Amino acid sequence: QVQLVESGGGMVESGGSLRLSCAASGFAITNYDMRWFRQAPGKERELVASISTNRIADYTEAVRGLFTVSRDTVMNTVSLQMTSLKPEDTAVYYCGFGPFRGQGTQVTVSS
């Protein structure tokens, strides 16, 4: 059974940092491209970052150079290091692949 559990969200001030983690079970992340999404209230879900099976990372323009996605195939986790956070980064962040995604973790950035 595929399961994805995000953690690490919270409330930070503008300019702060957070590290999100996604614990995967029921499958091996080494076989899949993994993605981080976010959804802010009243907005559509947005792809934030992705990391391929050969560790090639890609980011939406708004976070490029500020966020870093990584994967640990031993621990079967995917992480998202977020720096220089802005209020517009406030959203629920999800990890996922294919049709699967977790429950999400809330990130709130205060101005």
GUTI-407364 format. One line per 5 residues: number of its first residue (from 1); their letters; for each residue y, x, z of N, C-alpha, C. Coordinates in pm, whole numbers, plus 50000, padded with zeros to 5 digits. Layout:
<finus>
NUM> a> Y:X:Z:Y:X:Z:Y:X:Z  ...
</finus>
This chain:
<finus>
1> qvqlv> 49881:50085:50000:50000:50000:50000:50125:50089:50000  50209:50069:49902:50332:50147:49891:50429:50104:50000  50482:50203:50071:50584:50174:50171:50691:50282:50165  50816:50238:50174:50931:50327:50175:51018:50288:50293  51049:50382:50380:51128:50354:50499:51245:50450:50504
6> esggg> 51365:50393:50490:51486:50474:50495:51537:50485:50638  51602:50596:50668:51663:50616:50799:51782:50711:50783  51861:50722:50888:51970:50817:50889:52107:50757:50865  52112:50628:50838:52242:50565:50817:52319:50555:50947  52443:50512:50938:52526:50496:51055:52671:50480:51017
11> mvesg> 52755:50495:51116:52899:50483:51095:52964:50619:51113  53044:50659:51015:53115:50786:51021:53257:50765:50976  53342:50859:51012:53480:50855:50966:53489:50914:50826  53593:50877:50757:53617:50932:50624:53618:51085:50631  53549:51147:50537:53536:51292:50536:53412:51343:50605
16> gslrl> 53341:51254:50673:53222:51293:50746:53100:51307:50656  52988:51338:50719:52863:51360:50647:52749:51283:50713  52651:51250:50632:52529:51188:50680:52414:51240:50595  52296:51240:50655:52176:51275:50580:52078:51160:50590  52048:51100:50479:51951:50991:50474:51814:51047:50440
21> scaas> 51713:50983:50496:51576:51022:50469:51495:50901:50428  51400:50921:50342:51312:50814:50295:51168:50862:50313  51098:50799:50404:50957:50833:50429:50869:50745:50342  50789:50809:50259:50703:50737:50166:50558:50740:50213  50487:50631:50194:50344:50627:50224:50274:50539:50122
26> gfait> 50145:50559:50107:50068:50481:50012:50069:50537:49871  50143:50645:49852:50148:50713:49723:50207:50851:49746  50193:50937:49648:50248:51072:49658:50375:51082:49574  50485:51118:49638:50612:51124:49565:50610:51232:49458  50518:51326:49470:50512:51434:49372:50481:51380:49231
31> nydmr> 50428:51260:49223:50389:51202:49095:50496:51113:49032  50608:51094:49102:50708:50997:49056:50850:51051:49063  50933:51007:48969:51076:51027:48982:51125:50934:49091  51203:50987:49184:51251:50907:49296:51402:50885:49285  51445:50772:49337:51586:50735:49320:51645:50685:49452
36> wfrqa> 51774:50706:49467:51854:50645:49573:51952:50549:49507  51957:50428:49562:52048:50326:49517:52138:50288:49634  52246:50219:49604:52328:50159:49709:52382:50026:49660  52407:49940:49756:52466:49811:49725:52568:49776:49831  52691:49760:49787:52800:49721:49875:52814:49569:49871
41> pgker> 52870:49509:49976:52887:49364:49978:52962:49315:49855  52906:49216:49789:52972:49157:49674:52964:49237:49546  52889:49347:49550:52878:49432:49431:52732:49444:49388  52714:49484:49264:52579:49504:49212:52520:49634:49268  52388:49638:49269:52321:49760:49311:52354:49873:49214
46> elvas> 52376:49991:49266:52419:50106:49187:52322:50222:49210  52281:50286:49101:52200:50406:49112:52291:50521:49153  52258:50586:49263:52341:50693:49316:52289:50830:49275  52159:50849:49292:52100:50980:49264:51954:50963:49228  51905:51058:49152:51763:51058:49118:51714:51202:49118
51> istnr> 51584:51216:49142:51523:51349:49137:51389:51334:49069  51367:51415:48968:51247:51401:48888:51130:51474:48953  51013:51457:48893:50894:51522:48946:50907:51674:48942  50987:51727:48850:51008:51873:48847:51143:51910:48911  51189:51822:49002:51304:51849:49089:51437:51860:49017
56> iadyt> 51448:51799:48902:51577:51791:48836:51654:51674:48893  51773:51700:48944:51853:51597:49010:51964:51548:48917  51999:51424:48935:52110:51366:48860:52184:51271:48953  52314:51254:48928:52398:51176:49017:52494:51090:48938  52532:50978:48998:52641:50903:48941:52769:50984:48958
61> eavrg> 52862:50967:48866:52981:51051:48862:53058:51050:48994  53061:50938:49061:53141:50924:49183:53095:51015:49297  52968:51057:49294:52916:51136:49406:52874:51276:49365  52886:51307:49238:52843:51439:49191:52924:51548:49260  52854:51645:49313:52919:51753:49387:52938:51723:49535
66> lftvs> 52915:51599:49573:52932:51560:49714:52799:51524:49778  52709:51465:49702:52577:51425:49750:52473:51519:49691  52367:51542:49768:52256:51624:49720:52124:51555:49752  52044:51532:49649:51913:51470:49667:51807:51579:49666  51706:51561:49750:51598:51658:49756:51468:51588:49789
71> rdtvm> 51359:51657:49768:51228:51597:49797:51142:51700:49867  51062:51655:49962:50967:51738:50035:50829:51679:50009  50756:51745:49921:50626:51689:49882:50520:51708:49988  50544:51799:50083:50449:51816:50193:50464:51699:50292  50589:51670:50327:50615:51559:50420:50619:51424:50349
76> ntvsl> 50618:51427:50215:50626:51304:50135:50755:51226:50165  50865:51299:50168:50994:51236:50195:51096:51275:50088  51194:51190:50074:51307:51216:49986:51433:51204:50071  51526:51295:50053:51648:51296:50134:51772:51287:50047  51879:51241:50108:52009:51236:50042:52113:51288:50140
81> qmtsl> 52161:51407:50115:52268:51466:50196:52401:51421:50138  52482:51357:50220:52609:51302:50174:52723:51369:50249  52817:51425:50178:52933:51491:50238:53062:51429:50187  53171:51459:50257:53303:51408:50219:53302:51258:50193  53239:51187:50282:53223:51042:50263:53357:50970:50263
86> kpedt> 53362:50865:50183:53482:50785:50168:53450:50640:50204  53550:50561:50238:53522:50419:50267:53449:50349:50153  53475:50388:50030:53408:50323:49917:53260:50360:49906  53213:50453:49989:53070:50483:49995:52996:50387:50088  53069:50302:50156:53008:50205:50246:52915:50112:50168
91> avyyc> 52790:50106:50211:52690:50026:50140:52558:50035:50215  52464:49954:50174:52325:49972:50215:52260:50065:50111  52197:50169:50160:52134:50269:50073:51982:50250:50075  51925:50251:49956:51782:50231:49939:51722:50348:49861  51598:50380:49893:51525:50470:49805:51419:50389:49733
96> gfgpf> 51374:50441:49620:51274:50365:49546:51225:50438:49423  51124:50379:49362:51074:50424:49233:51010:50304:49165  51013:50302:49034:50958:50189:48961:51009:50059:49020  50918:49965:49049:50960:49835:49104:50973:49835:49256  50949:49949:49320:50944:49956:49466:51073:50011:49526
101> rgqgt> 51109:49955:49640:51219:50009:49716:51201:49971:49863  51270:50045:49951:51258:50016:50092:51355:49909:50137  51366:49894:50268:51453:49793:50326:51598:49836:50332  51619:49966:50322:51755:50016:50319:51807:50059:50455  51913:50139:50452:51981:50183:50573:52132:50171:50549
106> qvtvs> 52201:50117:50649:52344:50089:50633:52427:50215:50657  52517:50240:50566:52615:50347:50580:52754:50283:50581  52828:50311:50685:52964:50257:50697:53060:50373:50719  53159:50382:50632:53258:50489:50641:53393:50427:50673  53449:50466:50785:53578:50409:50827:53691:50501:50782
111> s> 53804:50438:50754:53920:50514:50705:54003:50567:50821
</finus>
